[in-house]
Amino acid sequence: MTINMDISVVIPLYNEAESLPELTAWIQRVMDDYRFSYEIILIDDGSTDGSWGVIEELKSLNAKITGVKFRRNYGKSAALNVGFAAAQGDVVITMDADLQDSPDEIPELYRRVVREDFDLVSGWKKQRHDPPSKTIPTKLFNSVTRGMSGIHNLHDFNCGLKAYKKDVVKNIEVYGEMHRYIPVIAKWAGFRRIDEQVVQHYPRKYGVTKFGPGRFIKGFLDLLSIFFVGKFGKRPMHFFGTMGVLSFVAGFIIAVWLIAEKLISIANQSPYRNVTDQPLFFLALIAIIIGTQLFLTGFIAELVSRNSADRNNYQIEKVI
């Protein structure tokens, strides 16, 4: 049955019990003021502070709240992916649960998606309330991501406050640490009408951040994965095969040249070195072996890409 709904608000959370009542009341107030039909989807990513009990209580007070509880902590990307699958609204809004994102931004985000026909509008926290240890690496990653993705009009790829057309969230897959690069994933999926909106950023009111410095390394590796999968995911042989052929041909030419040089020296009765006594021969041999392996990797990757398994299979304990 098709449900006509204006907005789905998807909120991944981990140990945010204190902020949830205030956040959901704030969202409800905004939705009622603008007379939006809506739902709030709270994904508890294995919290240990009683967040699920708070969600159950909030659900009893507001039937428009849906709760999903993971059996363990999978990460923000997993929570978003499950939330996207459950969302029914024409526009899907994502935001963090720590009250640093303002629900008052939702009406303008909704308007820009519906009236200006953007596929995705990403928030830009132009004035941030984070320490330099977080803001400086974030600026670096945003700069690298702009250069690699070609999305030059976004300043803050990792902002949790974003608005999407429903078609976008139903046609992308988020896993690993790739929630940071959803605009890149959307672009590779063919959704190119992407813009940003300056949004208010509030200081954290409760608790502490759940993200450590290791997220930057994981984020960079996931950016490389997105770039590779987006460019070569459907044709891995074009990457591995090309590298393999170049390496094999280079090694083969060097080996043939060394052998020919020895044969010419023998024919001219000139001094010569055995081919196997020359370091260049072993470099050529390594190049040939690596080239063969790369080519076989490309062939296997082609077979895997045609029979890829579902990578987003999470253990959900409860849904209310």
N, C-alpha and C positions, 0 to 999 in steps of 0.2 A: 504494500500500500504506500502510495506516494504522500509524503507529509510536506505541506507548505510551511516553511519556517524561515524567518529572516536571518537569524544569526545562531551559530554554534560557537560557544566560547570553550576552547580546549585548554585545560590547565594541568600540566604535569607537576607533580610535587613530591618532595622527599623531606619528611620531618618538618612540616610547616603547620602543625596543629594550631598554634597561637594566631596565625594570620588568616586562617580560612574563614571564620565567622565574619570578620570585618570585610574581607575581600568579596565574598559572595553577596553580602548585604549591599556593598557598593555597586556591584554589577547589577543586582536586582533593581536598585534605585535608578540607575541610568537607563536600563531597559524599560522600566515602567514610565519614566519621564518621556521617552521617545516612542513609546507604544510599539516596541519591537516584539515580535514573537521570537522566542529564544530557548536555548537549552544551555546548561553549564555542565561540562564533562570534566570531572576531577579524576585524574589517574594517579593513584597512590603507588609510587615506585618503590615498594618495600619499606615503607616508613616504620620506625621503631619507637616513635614518640606518642602514639595514640592518635595519629592523624585519621586513621580509618574510623575510629569511634566518633570523631568530630564529623566526618563525612556522613556517617549513618544518621547522626542527629540532625544535620542540615537537610538531609534528604527528607526526613520526617516533617520538616517545616516548609520545604519548597519542593514540590513534585517535579519542577523543571531541572532539578539537579540529578545528574547521573554519576555514580561512582564506580570506578574500576580499580580493583586491588590486585597488584602483582604479588606473587608468593615471595619474591625476593627482588633485590635492586638490580634492574637491568640498565638503567640510564635514561637520560632525557629523550634520546632519539627513539627508543623503544616505546616510551610513554606517548610521545607525539604520534608515532605510527599507529598505535592502537586507538588513540583519540581521533585521528583522521578517519579511520575505518568506521568509527561509530557516529561521526558527525552527520547531521541531516540538514543543517542550515544552508541557505544559498550562499552565505558568506561565512567563512570560518575564521575566527579570531583566536590567536594563540597569545598567551601571556604567562608570566611567571607568577608563582603563588606567594612571593615574599613581600608584596605590596610596594615594590619599587616601580612597577608598571601601573599606570592610571587607567581605570575603566572609563574615565571621562573622555579618553581618546577614541573610544569605540565608534560613536556616531560619525565622526569625520572619516575614519578608516572605512566604515561601511559605505558612506557616500561616495568615496573615491573609487571603490571597487564597482559599485552599482551604476553610478552616474557617469564616471569618467572611464569606465570599462577597463580598468587595470586588472591583470591577472593576479598580481601580488603587490601589496604595498607594505614595505618594511619600515619599522620605526627607526628613528635616528636619535639616540640619546646625546644630543649635542652638548648639553651640560650634564656631566656625570658626577655621581657622588661615590666614586670608588677610589681606592688607593692607587698610587702610581704603579705598583707591582701588577695591577690588573689592567690599567688603562694603557700603559705603554706597549705591552705585548699585543693587546687588542688592536691598537692602531697599526702595528706592524703586520698582523695577520690580515686586517682589512685591506691594507695596501697591496699585499701579495695576492690576495684573492681577487681584487679588482683587476690586477694585471693578468692573472691566469685565466679568469673567467670572461673578461671582456665586458663585465657589467660595471661600467665606470661611474654610474650615477648613484651608487649606494656607498654610504660612509660607514655603515654599521651592520654587517651581515649577521652578526650574532645577537642582535636585539631580539628578546623574547616576544616583544609585542609586534605582531604581524597580522595582516588581513589577506585572505585568499579567496578566490572564487572556489566554489565547491569542486569544479572540474579539476582544479590543480591538485588538491589534496587527495582526490580519488585516483590520480594518475601518476603519483610519485611514491617512492619507497624511501623511508628514512631508517638508517641503522648505524651502528657504530657510534661515532661522535659527529655524524653528518648533519645533525640539527643546526650546526653553525653555518652550514652552506646550503640551506634549503633554496635560496634564490638561484644558486648555481644549478642545483638538481632540477628545479623548475625550468630553467632556461634550456638545459639539455633535453628536457622532455617536450620542448616546443612552445612553452609559455614565455613569451618574450616581452609582454607589456608589464614591465616591472618598474616601480618607482618607490620613493621613500617619503616619509613624513616626519618632521621634527616632533618628538614627543617628550613629555615631562618625565624626568627620572628622579625618583625619591630615594632618600637614604633608607637603608634596611631598618625596619622597625623592630623586628623580632629575630632572635637567633643569629646564626652566622652563615656565611656562604658555604655551599656544599661542593664547590669546585676548587680543586687544588692546582698547583703549577703543572702537573702532568697532563692536564687537558690541552695545553698548547702543543705539546709534541704529538698527542693523538690527533688533535685537530689538523695539524699540518700533514700528517700521514693520510688522513681521510680526504684532505683537499687533493693530494696526489691521486688517490683512488678515484675520486669523482672525475678528475681531469682525464685519467686513463679510461675509465669505464664509459664516460660520455663520448670520448673520441673514438675508442677502439672496442667498446663493449660488444658491439654486434659484428665486429670484424677483427678479432684479435690476431689473425694470421697476417694482417696488413702490418702490424707492429712487429711481432716476433719473427714473422717470416722475412720481413725486410732486413731486420738486424741480423738474422741468421745467415741470410744469403750474402750480405756484405762481408760478414766475418769469415764465412767459408771461402768466398772468392778471394779475399785478401790473403788468407793463409795458403790457399792453393797456388796462387800466383807466386808468392814468396818461395814456396817449396819447389815449384817448377823452375824458378830462376836459379836457385842454388844448385839443383841437379844439372841444369843446362850449363851453368858456369863450370862445374866439375868436368862434364863431358868435353867441353870446349878446351879446357886446360889439358886433359888427357890427349885429345887429338893433336894439340899443338906441342905436346911433350913439355908442358910448362909445369912448374910446381903448383900443387893444389892441396887444399885441406879436405878431409872427408866431410861430407854433408853433416853427419851426426856429431862432428866436432865443433860445429858452429852454433852459438846460442840462438841465432836468428831462425835456425831450423825448428828448434823447440817452440819458439814463439809462434811460428807458422803452424805447427802441429796443434798447439793450444787453440789458435784461432779457428782451425778447422773443426776441432771437437766442440768448441763453444758454439760455433755456427750451426753445427748439426743439432746440438741440444736446443738452441733457440728455435730452430725450425720445427722440431718435434713438439716443443712447448706450444708453439702457435697452433699446430695441428690438434693437439689435445684440447687446448682452450677452445677451439672451434667446436669440438664435440661437446664440451661441457656447456658452452653457451647455448647450445640447442636443447639441452636437457637440464637447465638450471633448477635446483631445488628451492623450496620456499625458505628464505633466510630469516623470516620474521615469525618465529613460532615461540610465543611466550606463555609461561604458565600463569594463568589468571585464576586467582583463588575465589573471588566474588565479584558479582556485578549487581548493582542495585539501581 
